Amino acid sequence: MLTHSIQISDILIDDSRFSLRDYVFDAAPDRSCHINSFDTLGILYPIIVYEDDKKQLHLIDGKKRAIFALQSGESNIRANVLPQTTPIADLIILILCNKRHEIASSAINRIQFVYFSNSLNAAESWILNSLCIPFEFKPHRDFFRECDRIYNLPRELKLFCHEKKLSLKQMLNLSYHPLELLEQLVKWKSSIQLTASILDEIASNLKDYFKRENSSIEDFLDEPDVREIFDSSLSPREKTDKLRQLIHIKRFPVLSETNSRIMKTIEDLGLPKEMRIKWDSTLENKNINLTVDISDPKQWNHILKSLNSADVKEALGSVLEEL
């Protein structure tokens, strides 16, 4: 590999076909370390560029060095120039070695690097064996299509996936939700507390709700009870709880109404605090769980009297009918 002194202005940096700017989320950069090193020691190692068939020079490694030299007023920089005959697989491995920490830091980065490699027309069999397996993916016939779905998620959502370390399966599930819904969920990130599970829950429930009501995210945002939540002075956690509850009621109106009636029936009984009545809120199991906590034998007569009352018997019968 020959080393040349080349003009920095001739190098494609961000526009390089090998730039990972749109494929890998970097860790927080420690710029001062590099700048101090360059200031005191200079640029010790040449950058690496690839010369294509049109004689254009694409940066492969050394972006910080090239930018520092450019900002320092340098016009030339030492570079190792790889010829166009260099196998694409060798170039990808070189990039992977230089950026291994960033690429391996999250599933979304690994998936996007696979997508990046595929976009360079590397052989799919090589990608599967040399990248996917070391990345601990289990590739199958539709794997590249799945990578494409995930890559085309909104960028802010992909950044969320990177920060929260979402798995391939979690991101693939998100990719089947409407794009406008996903974009809105990301916008809510500053107002509510979003975790991976809450994001999936809200997206799934809203998707089903929109389908049933033949509505959209715009219609949902215009609903007064939704605006009331986001316009309130509640904390992000409180807004999250209220939003989830509201969406659940809209998604399961019959279920929510039935549970509300059951809860009111039980609350109206005014049972002793030692007695608790529970039921399956999904309404799938027709049974009631009655629990009695006694710390003093004298409590038993009072509890027994409550259990034998006509009001309790009528209320339990009503609950069972609801179930």
C-alpha angles and dihedrals in degrees: 000000000000123000118221137176105238136176112262090217089063093059122095103220112165089013093053113125085230096053114125093201092113096036112044130047109219126220116249103293122238096212097167093064093056095041093050090048093050091046094052104032103020124223103321101181129048119243120244122238135174121223113214129203090273091055091249115147115227117195113235103168134006106051094150091049093049093048092046091051091048093049090047090060096253115149097192135042135185112255140176105227118210115205123235089252090070108118112251091229090059091052092050092049090049090053091046092052092051094045101030095123094052094042094049094046095089142009092243091056091050092048092048091049089054088050090048091051091049090050088058088059095246112166110275092222090055092048091050094049102033101036114016097049095047087046087057094243121141101222121205138169095290097037096109090049089053091050088052091052092050094044090055094056114114110284094236090053090050089051088053088051089052095048094045094041095233117191127241090256093051092050093046090053090052091050091067093061121093112277094231090053092052092048091053093049090056090051089056091058092095093049104042137031107261122192126171092260095045091048091053092044094051093043093049095046094046092047091055092043093052091048093052095045095037088232138127141226089266090057090048093051090052093057110110096227090053093049089048091059096050094041092051126099092237119133118259090256093052091046089051093052093047093046093050091048092048093048091048091053091049092045094047105026097159092045093048094047092049093049090048091053091048092049092050091049091054095042091052090058092069092214120193112270089246090067125073129180120201132179139179103275090200086063090224095119120054100213140100126222112211116189126191123193115195126182097164127042088222089069093065098077091051092049093045090051090053092049092052095049119116090232093059093046091049092046093050090049090051092050092050090051090053090051 
